[in-house]
Amino acid sequence: MPQENNDQAALLKEQLFHALDLMRSDVKAVSREQAHDRDLSSRRLSALETTAQDHETRLRDVHKGVTEFRFLVGLSGGSVILAVIALIKSFLS
């Protein structure tokens, strides 16, 4: 009878250790997945920030070109040639 109890205790011990190993493996897998998601989110955010900065720069450049165009048209008294030159200049810069 004592041998049977020892065998059952040993079997239970092995089962518990196996269950613990499985839980540790699951926790590691979740940690890796979380790290991957965090890295992916960080990269997406960085790409969005870069895109937003690019759009802001483009908008500022366009605004500057329009302002120069309006200024030159105002100075020329409506001269079509100066307006065309200003328009071409705004697209080239």
TORTOR-607358 format. One line per 5 residues: number of its first residue (from 1); their letters; for each residue x, y, z of N, C-alpha, C, O, CB. Coordinates in steps of 0.001 Angstrom, whole numbers, plus 500000, padded with zeros to 6 digits. Glycine has a CB too. Layout:
N
NUM = A = X/Y/Z/X/Y/Z/X/Y/Z/X/Y/Z/X/Y/Z  ...
REM end
This chain:
93
1 = MPQEN = 500796/498806/500000/500000/500000/500000/500847/501271/500000/500536/502195/499248/499090/499991/501178  501914/501359/500818/502732/502575/500795/503407/502786/499437/503582/503926/499007/503792/502514/501894  503783/501707/498765/504407/501825/497443/503422/502432/496451/503793/503259/495618/504894/500443/496939  502170/502016/496550/501130/502536/495660/500916/504039/495907/500729/504795/494953/499800/501758/495867  500940/504475/497155/500799/505894/497482/501983/506688/496942/501816/507799/496439/500676/506091/499004
6 = NDQAA = 503179/506114/497047/504374/506778/496517/504302/506913/494996/504683/507938/494432/505639/506002/496917  503810/505862/494345/503670/505912/492886/502643/506965/492470/502862/507708/491513/503262/504532/492338  501529/507027/493187/500498/508025/492882/501018/509441/493137/500757/510364/492365/499233/507765/493724  501755/509587/494235/502319/510902/494544/503329/511312/493471/503363/512471/493057/502989/510893/495938  504146/510364/493023/505129/510655/491980/504427/511010/490672/504839/511930/489965/506074/509453/491771
11 = LLKEQ = 503354/510266/490357/502594/510550/489135/501948/511932/489223/501993/512699/488261/501513/509465/488899  501353/512247/490360/500740/513553/490556/501779/514668/490453/501528/515722/489869/500034/513609/491912  502947/514412/491033/504041/515388/490967/504447/515649/489516/504621/516803/489124/505258/514892/491778  504597/514609/488731/504966/514757/487317/503877/515491/486538/504176/516326/485685/505226/513381/486682  502622/515180/486830/501523/515856/486148/501501/517349/486483/501262/518183/485611/500185/515209/486525
16 = LFHAL = 501750/517676/487745/501789/519078/488146/502948/519817/487491/502792/520948/487032/501891/519191/489658  504106/519177/487450/505249/519808/486785/504983/520001/485290/505361/521020/484711/506516/518964/486990  504334/519020/484677/504002/519129/483259/503012/520285/483035/503177/521075/482105/503408/517792/482736  501993/520376/483887/501025/521464/483775/501711/522810/483982/501398/523775/483284/499887/521282/484794  502638/522887/484930/503380/524121/485167/504228/524497/483950/504295/525669/483579/504269/523976/486407
21 = DLMRS = 504872/523513/483333/505653/523779/482124/504765/524296/480991/505145/525207/480256/506389/522508/481676  503577/523702/480863/502649/524158/479828/502199/525606/480086/502112/526404/479153/501424/523224/479764  501918/525935/481334/501512/527303/481657/502641/528291/481404/502406/529384/480889/501059/527393/483111  503865/527915/481760/505010/528793/481496/505182/529009/480000/505470/530118/479551/506300/528203/482098  505004/527946/479240/505111/528052/477783/504042/528990/477231/504321/529807/476353/504987/526664/477130
26 = DVKAV = 502821/528872/477745/501743/529767/477304/502052/531219/477656/501819/532109/476837/500407/529349/477937  502565/531473/478840/502891/532836/479261/503997/533404/478374/503942/534574/477996/503323/532863/480751  504990/532599/478042/506063/533068/477153/505515/533392/475765/505907/534382/475148/507180/532009/477046  504609/532550/475284/504025/532797/473957/503219/534098/473956/503297/534875/473005/503124/531612/473529  502458/534331/475002/501681/535565/475094/502614/536772/475188/502350/537813/474586/500733/535520/476313
31 = SREQA = 503695/536632/475935/504667/537730/476056/505303/538045/474708/505465/539213/474355/505759/537374/477082  505664/537013/473958/506243/537240/472625/505235/537910/471698/505588/538816/470942/506719/535910/472009  503988/537468/471758/502956/538062/470912/502723/539527/471298/502544/540381/470430/501641/537261/471022  502726/539805/472587/502532/541179/473051/503698/542062/472600/503484/543195/472169/502393/541218/474592  504918/541554/472697/506085/542323/472249/506006/542585/470746/506342/543674/470281/507395/541577/472594
36 = HDRDL = 505563/541585/469995/505423/541746/468549/504369/542811/468235/504589/543678/467389/505043/540399/467887  503226/542742/468920/502171/543733/468699/502644/545140/469057/502329/546104/468360/500928/543376/469518  503403/545253/470150/503916/546561/470565/504882/547103/469515/504843/548290/469190/504616/546463/471943  505743/546246/468987/506693/546664/467950/505958/547087/466680/506300/548096/466064/507683/545526/467636  504958/546318/466297/504183/546627/465100/503438/547956/465264/503410/548776/464346/503189/545490/464796
41 = SSRRL = 502845/548157/466425/502131/549418/466690/503092/550599/466675/502761/551669/466166/501400/549353/468044  504270/550403/467230/505271/551468/467244/505697/551835/465826/505855/553014/465509/506492/551044/468069  505881/550846/464989/506266/551113/463601/505150/551825/462838/505407/552732/462047/506630/549806/462891  503914/551403/463085/502784/552057/462419/502670/553509/462846/502454/554394/462018/501476/551319/462724  502817/553749/464138/502745/555122/464651/503844/555979/464044/503606/557126/463663/502850/555135/466185
46 = SALET = 505040/555427/463955/506157/556163/463366/505873/556506/461905/506157/557616/461455/507454/555349/463476  505315/555554/461174/504980/555800/459764/503902/556871/459639/503972/557726/458757/504512/554499/459085  502911/556824/460516/501852/557840/460479/502393/559226/460823/502002/560218/460209/500723/557466/461448  503289/559292/461802/503881/560590/462155/504702/561145/461004/504664/562346/460737/504758/560461/463408  505442/560286/460324/506233/560721/459174/505326/561225/458050/505608/562248/457428/507121/559571/458666
51 = TAQDH = 504246/560507/457798/503302/560909/456770/502652/562247/457114/502498/563109/456249/502236/559835/456583  502273/562415/458371/501654/563675/458796/502629/564835/458643/502243/565919/458207/501175/563577/460255  503891/564612/459000/504895/565667/458855/505097/566015/457383/505248/567187/457037/506231/565234/459490  505102/565005/456519/505254/565236/455082/504078/566053/454547/504271/566987/453769/505365/563893/454325  502869/565703/454962/501698/566455/454510/501761/567899/454995/501428/568825/454256/500408/565788/455004
56 = ETRLR = 502186/568081/456229/502279/569443/456758/503294/570268/455966/503042/571433/455655/502666/569416/458248  504424/569674/455644/505445/570370/454860/504909/570727/453482/505123/571839/452998/506711/569507/454730  504221/569800/452856/503660/570069/451526/502622/571187/451571/502588/572054/450698/503029/568799/450948  501775/571154/452605/500771/572210/452733/501416/573572/452928/500964/574563/452356/499834/571912/453895  502465/573625/453729/503165/574894/453941/503784/575397/452634/503726/576590/452334/504257/574734/455020
61 = DVHKG = 504376/574484/451861/504979/574875/450583/503922/575395/449606/504141/576392/448918/505729/573685/449961  502784/574718/449552/501713/575153/448657/501183/576515/449101/500938/577392/448272/500568/574110/448626  501010/576685/450400/500517/577965/450919/501492/579091/450568/501082/580185/450181/500312/577890/452454  502771/578805/450707/503780/579814/450366/503707/580179/448883/503776/581354/448523/505193/579304/450717  503568/579170/448032/503471/579417/446591/502252/580236/446228/502325/581141/445397/503440/578110/445839
66 = VTEFR = 501131/579916/446852/499896/580667/446576/500040/582110/447043/499610/583041/446363/498680/580001/447270  500653/582281/448210/500847/583637/448720/501733/584450/447784/501422/585604/447488/501460/583598/450122  502832/583862/447314/503711/584569/446371/502974/584889/445076/503127/585971/444510/504966/583729/446067  502181/583939/444623/501422/584135/443397/500457/585314/443548/500397/586184/442679/500654/582853/443029  499720/585343/444627/498765/586437/444861/499489/587780/444993/499019/588803/444493/497931/586161/446133
71 = FLVGL = 500616/587761/445658/501379/588995/445837/501844/589536/444493/501690/590724/444211/502583/588757/446759  502415/588662/443659/502908/589106/442355/501774/589550/441445/501935/590496/440674/503700/587996/441685  500639/588886/441523/499492/589291/440714/499008/590661/441175/498652/591510/440357/498346/588244/440807  498998/590872/442486/498583/592168/443021/499519/593275/442611/499070/594376/442294/498497/592112/444521  500824/593007/442610/501801/594025/442220/501746/594334/440736/501972/595473/440326/503195/593580/442593
76 = SGGSV = 501454/593345/439946/501490/593535/438502/500247/594236/437978/500184/594622/436811/501651/592208/437813  499277/594396/438836/498054/595058/438367/497273/594152/437442/496541/594634/436578/498385/596369/437655  497415/592857/437604/496649/591926/436790/497395/591445/435573/496792/590848/434681/495379/592555/436365  498679/591683/435508/499444/591260/434347/499459/589731/434255/499859/589042/435194/500883/591815/434416  499032/589235/433147/498932/587793/432930/500322/587144/432888/500501/586037/433396/498170/587503/431624
81 = ILAVI = 501275/587805/432304/502625/587236/432180/503237/587009/433558/503800/585945/433815/503535/588163/431340  503134/587986/434439/503686/587826/435783/502948/586736/436559/503559/586019/437352/503618/589153/436546  501666/586610/436341/500889/585572/437006/501356/584187/436566/501507/583284/437389/499391/585750/436712  501578/584029/435287/502056/582742/434769/503454/582441/435308/503741/581305/435687/502068/582746/433219  504316/583443/435344/505680/583259/435871/505619/582850/437345/506339/581946/437770/506519/584566/435706
86 = ALIKS = 504773/583503/438110/504649/583173/439531/504109/581765/439721/504546/581045/440618/503741/584180/440237  503170/581375/438889/502602/580030/438960/503663/578980/438649/503779/577977/439353/501418/579893/437989  504427/579214/437600/505504/578284/437242/506538/578236/438354/507025/577160/438699/506169/578694/435908  506875/579371/438911/507854/579430/439996/507379/578642/441223/508178/577975/441880/508128/580890/440383  506092/578719/441528/505580/578011/442697/505633/576500/442502/505805/575759/443470/504150/578448/442993
91 = FLS = 505487/576035/441265/505564/574602/441017/507008/574095/440974/507259/572928/441277/504864/574268/439716  507939/574940/440609/509335/574526/440507/510033/574483/441860/510996/573733/442019/510081/575457/439583  509594/575240/442811/510285/575265/444118/509720/574265/445076/510188/574163/446210/510207/576635/444737
REM end
